[in-house]
Amino acid sequence: MSDELTYSTYLRIDDLLSLQNPQSAAAGRDEHDEMLFIVIHQVYELWFKQVLHELDHAVVLLDGDETTRCGHTLKRVLTIMKVMVAQMDVLETMTPLEFLSFRERLESGSGFQSAQFRELEFLLGHKRGGVIEALPADGVVRDRLHRRLVAPSMWTAFCAHIARRGHAIPGDVIRRDPARSTEPDERVQDALIEVYRHDRDAAELCERLVDLDEGLQEWRYRHVKMVERTIGTKPGTGGSSGADYLKTTLGRPVFPDLWAIRARL
């Protein structure tokens, strides 16, 4: 007879709680704040997993022209992203000295190496094949990133969706090389203006995508300020330039056409 399923066994609580292993404790010097650092980043990776799960579902819904259900799924993602931004408040309770007490234990480890965050960027259309080389030489992870790189982005799925609704999206936009980042296109912008003027349901979906884009930019901004607050202008772990690199990611929408049309509506 199999063991009875319980809250703990269903969620594998024992396994989950065994995954927090501060390097400072292993070295015989237990730094209190390293536990917080580990938990926050593990929670971020869990949220990234859920966001990818939801956005992959949203693409399926777009492919099936289920506009309303896709909008509902995007609303869930937006709610998750608000939680992700709010988590920065918890991390910022750690002072610079408290972080420095264990920072050297991170060695080459860096958030820049988050494969799931790169997957999220690729799925949304911000694609750069070179970032795969910055990840650890893990064949499974690199294969997963490469599949994301060469797969059509969510923006491509959205453009195909509104084209099927009768809007004038050029065919070459939908058939473009999927490994290229999304770039502004005036022809797409012309079609989007017509969407806003004459297709209420699709226009609502556009606004959810704008919300998603804005939420991602808000998360990036809070990340930059958290890093500046913690280490200032020092280089980041893993060889990155720290806050200076993160600043270069600000103000770059993943859906540029939806922002470009604002002055024309």
Secondary structure, DSSP 8 states (H G I E B T S, - for coil): ------HHHHHTHHHHHT----HHHHTT---TTHHHHHHHHHHHHHHHHHHHHHHHHHHHHHHTT-HHHHHHHHHHHHHHHHHHHHHHHHHTTS-HHHHHHHHGGGTT--GGG-HHHHHHHHHHT---GGGGGGS-S-HHHHHHHHHHHHS--HHHHHHHHHHHTT----HHHHTS-TTS-----HHHHHHHHHHHHH-HHHHHHHHHHHHHHHHHHHHHHHHHHHHHHHHTTS--GGG--THHHHHTTTT--SSHHHHHGGGG-
